[in-house]
Amino acid sequence: MEIDEFIKQERENSAGYHLITAQMWRRIGEPGLLHNPLVYASFEYRLSIERIAFELYALLKNIDNIKDEELEKFDSITNVIKFIIELMENKKNLYKALLFNSLFFHIMIDLPGSISIPDVTKLKNLWLDMSNYCHMKIKPSQTWHSTDWVKNGYESLNKVEDYLWSITVQQNFGWINPITMHKEAQELRLQFINDELNESATKTRLNLMKPIFEIRGKNY
């Protein structure tokens, strides 16, 4: 895509749009260590992270619409991540729930690829890293006038891009609502989250359940 065409594009509102737009700015600026594309890419990566976190919350909460009077509380990524963790009570349970979701998809659903396990703490840290390039700098000699600082900025862009790409493109970003699962799978999920079963035992039981679920006419 030509630069002139790129900058005339209308804005969209998805994690993928922000990710691709940030990637474009990064590719434009990285060869010459240009300043403005570094800022624009950082801004777009922040938006992509915010959108990923919000979409994860919406999936876990099983909602498809937010009331107008509630919109403001989702403006902060800190709030969104806090809400995500609260849904599962703590970070450990969140990780176990996302891991079970990934295992269940891999074993039960006959589709290529795998379901990603987003790390909300890492998302928050990457967001903060990008924020470093979106605010004024008191000492330009140590920031924008420093080749090493700008170079480190582009290295940070690549690090963020690699992670976001891995959880949304290289893997599937999705969530299987537990209430749609067979009762046995729901009980297994809770046992796994509550540390009553380890990952290996959970995989074994899912594989044993699969033919039974298939006889019933659906895998979940």
N, C-alpha and C positions, 0 to 999 in steps of 0.2 A: 504494500500500500504506500502511495506517495505521501510525503509529509503534508502537502497542501490538502489532500483528501482527508488525511487523518485528523487534522486540527479542526476541520469543518464538520466532523461527525456530531450528531446530536447525542446528548447524554442518555445513558441507560441506567437501570437500577438493579444490577445483579452483581454478585461476587465475581462471576466470570468476566463480565464487562470491565470491571475495575482492574482485575488481574491482567487482562490482555492490554488494556490501555497503559497500565504501569509498565508492562513489558516493552511496549512500543517506545515509551519515553526513555526507558533504560537503554534500549538498543540505539536510540538516536544519540544519547549523550555520552555513553560509556567510552567509545573510541577516543573522543577528544577531551574526556573528563570535564564536560560542560556542566555549568552550575544549574541553570534553569531546569533542564530535564531531570536532574537529580531531585530537585524540589518537587516537580510535578509527579515523578514516579513514586516518591515517598508518600505524597498525598493520596495517590490512587491505591497504593498498597494498604495504607491505613483504612481506606474505605472498603477495600476488599475484605480485610480482616474483620472489620465491623459487621459487614454483611454476612460473612461466614458464621460469626458468633450469633448473630440474630437469627439466621436460618436454622442453626443448630438448636437454639432455644425453641423456635416455633415447631420444629420437628419433635423434640422431646415433650413439649407441652401439648402437642397435637392441636395446634390452632392454625387457622388460615386467615384470620383477620384480627387486627388490633383496634380497639375502640379509640376514637379521636382523643378522648380525655386521658388515655394512658400512653400516648405516643411519646411524651416528653421524657418519661422514665427510661426509655430505650436509647436516648441520645448518648449516653455514656457507656463505653465498652466495659468499664468497671462494673456498672450496674448489670449489664447483660450477662457477663460471666458469673457474677454473684447469683443472678437468678437461675442460671444453668446449674450451678453447683447445688443450690438450694433444692432444686427439683429431685436430686438424688441424695440429698442430705449432706454429702461431703465429697471431696475429690476422689477418694478411693472408690466409693460406690459409683461415681460417675465413670471412672475409668473402667471398672468391671462391667458396667451396663453397656458401654460402648464396645468393649471387647466381646461380650456375649453377642451383641448385635452383629459384629463382624463374623464371628464364628458361625452363627446361625445362618447368615446369608451364604457363606462359603459352602456349608454342608447341605443346606436345604434347597437353595435356589440354583437351578441349572442355568446360570448365566455366566459369561466370562467376567474376569476381574474380581476385585474384592472391595469390601466396604472399609473406608478409612476410619481411623480412630483419632479424631482431632484432639490435640493437647491444648486445653484452654489456657493453661499457664503459659505455654510457649507462644500462643497467639497473642496474649497480652504483652509479653516481653518483646515480641517482634513489633507490635504496634508502638510500644514505647521507643524502640530503636528508630523506627521511621519518624517519630515525632521530633527526633533530634534535628531533622533537616527541614522542619516545617515552621520553625520559630526564629525570631531574630537572634543574632549573635552579637554579644557585647564586644568580643575581641576578634575581628575579622582576620587578623594575622595568624590566629591559631585555628581558624576554621576555613572560611571561603578562600582566603589567600594562601592556604596551606595545601600544596599538592597532595601530601600524604593524607590529610583529612578528607579531601574530596575522593581520593582513591579508596579510602576506607568506606566512604559512603556508598560507592558503587559495589564494593564487596558486600556490604550489608543488603543492598537491593537484591543481589543475586541470592543471598542466603534466604531472604524472605520469599523471593520468587520460587526457589526450589521447594520450600516447604509447602507453600500454598498450592503449587502445581501438583505436588505429590498427593495431597489430601483431597483435591477436587477434580483433577484431570487424570493422573495416572491411576488413581483409585476412584471408586464411586463414593460420592458423598450422599449418604442416605440413612434412613432409620426405619426399622420395621416396628410398628406399634405393637407392644407386647400383648395388648388385649385382643389382637387378631390371631395370636398363636394358639395352638392347642393347649389344653389345660396342663398336660404333662410338660410341655416346653416352658410354660409360664412358671411352673413349680421348679423346674431345673434352673431357670434363669435366677430365681430368688436364692436357690441353694448356692449357685456360683457367686452371686454378689455378696452373700453373707459368709463367704469363705468356708462353706460346708463341703465344697468340691473344688478341686484344682482344675486347671485348664485342660489337662490331658484327660481326666475323667469326664469332664463336660463334653469334650469332643467325642469320646467313645459313646456316651449316652445319646448324643444327638445322632450319631451314625446308626445306632440301634433303633432310634425312633423313626428315622426317615422312611423305611419301607412300610411301617405301620401307618404313618401319615399319608403316604401315597395311596394305600388301600382305601383310606377314607376319602380320597379324592382331591386333597390339597396338602401341600407341605407345611402350611401354617395358616 
